[in-house]
Amino acid sequence: MRIDQPTPAGRIQGSCDPRFAELLETFHANFAHRNELGASVAVTLNGKPVVDLWGGNRDEAGTPWTADTTSIIWSATKGATALCAHMAAYRGLLDLDAPVARYWPEFAEAGKEAATVAMMLDHSAGVPAFRGAVPAGAFYDYDTTCARLAAEPAFWEPGTRSGYHAITFAWTVGEMVRRSTGKRLGQFFRDEVAAPLGLNFWIGRPASVTAPVAPIFFAPSSDPTRNSRLAIAARVDPTGPTGCFVANRAAYNVNTPACHQAEIGSISGITNARGLAALYAPLGIGGALGGTRLLDADTLARATRVSAATHDDATLRMPTRFALGFMRTVDNRHLPNAANSSMILSDTAFGHVGAGGSIGFADPACGLSFGYTMNRMGAGLFLNDRGQSLVDAAYRALGYRSSASGAWTT
């Protein structure tokens, strides 16, 4: 059914299969009660779109969020970056068990000699952040940043600990794609994923693209944020992985064309919910859709199996669960000082959240793919009540019963 309805923060438009009526109601409630500014949500089932909604405003002046509005999706970019690496593996160009030195000899120094390609993907490679000052705008220069990362000393012996490579994932995994395929990550993604699937999705958006990009509005500081595990760890040890990660965030500004055009495969992806859902649609049904095969069954199974799980992520300082580049359901709802730091999916789902609450994922058990993007960030590290409530509504529409266990079950 076609949707065109008012909310206190602008109109909601698009289409929604009647089975997902609760999701539509929840999307409306986000604008009415949860401070949503502009957003989009999309769902596919067995590769076919069943929900495609957008609404609210691109900015606080009231410019409407339209069907083709996009935004920075922060770390939801990592799912697209990981997919490119696994496509290289599927094509026999990249061996996930090989030492990184086989492809990037310069990286194998300063305690990083034992790093493997798989460790680059599951956040155990030991370089979650850069030590020392990083100049403003430095991350826009791919080659210079890549060379700096190659020389960076490891925070721990690769493979012995897991710590979210929140920004450096752009070069740890991005360089595995470039060295194995001969194409930079942004070009590979554009040529081999976005173009075949017809996605408005970029990692490094060309200046010639004119579709509107909604500016990001940051969540205000609050006591839960100031007292979060991450904030406390950064204050206690400014030179540790957490402190360095927090300091590194000053090196880019997501509301500038320079950042939009930069190839930062960890944070600078630009798309909307339709693009995220369409990216994951083939991955929810075996790796292929509409004549385009991204991965085979074996590669997909390895890519999405849990590879690194910990009760104390060296960067985020809370429990995390990672496959090879993708996140798996993680329940930190009862953990002190960890508000909005969970991502409750089913045990078969995989994908990635982005700062402020965006998310894209696939669930092969039910043939689901899902995308949600927004421009007013919520507090916390993973999903907040806006994104999680939409995910919950999607699972309930498919007959799932409860998430009390920490994962949605039927």
MOZICOR-V639986 format. One line per field, one symbol per residue. phi: phi as a letter, one per 40 degrees, with the letter a starting at -180 (. if undefined). psi: psi as a letter, one per 20 degrees, with the letter a starting at -180 (. if undefined). A space follows every 50 residues. Layout:
# MOZICOR-V639986
phi: ???
psi: ???
This chain:
# MOZICOR-V639986
phi: .cbaacbcbhcbbhaacdcbdccdccdcccccbbgcbbaaaabbbfgbcb babaagbcaccgcccbcbcbacbfccdcccccdccccccdcgcbcccccd dcbbdcccafgbcccbcccccbgbcgbcaccgcbcdgccccccccccccc cccccacdgcabadcdbcddbccdccccccbgbcddcdcccbbccccgcc abbgcdcccbdcbcccbccccacdccbcdcccccccbcccdcccdccccc cabcbbdccdcccbcbabcbabcdccccccdcccbhhbafgbbcaccccc cccbcdbabacadcbcfacbbbcchbcbdabbcbccfacfbbacbccbca iacbdghcababbccbgcbaaababbcccgcbcbccccccdcccccccgc babcchacbc
psi: qqpnqqrikrqprbqpphhkhhgghggghhhhijkqfqrqqqpqpkippi pnqqrbqhriijpqoahjprrpjciihhggggggghhhghjjhpohiqqh hhhmhhhmrljjhjprghhhhjkjijmirpqrqoqpihiinggghghhhh ipqqhrppiiqpppmghihhhghhhhgghhiiqqgggggghifgghilpn pqnnpqhipiqpopqppqpqqrghghjrhggghhhhniiagggggghhii jqoikqhghhiqmnjhijqpaahgggghgighiikiiqpkiopgqrgggg ghhiqphpqqinphgilrpqopamiqqrppokhjpqklqlkrnoariiqq bprqpijqqprqnhhjkqqqqpqrioqrrrhcqahgghhggghgghhjjq gqjhiiqpq.
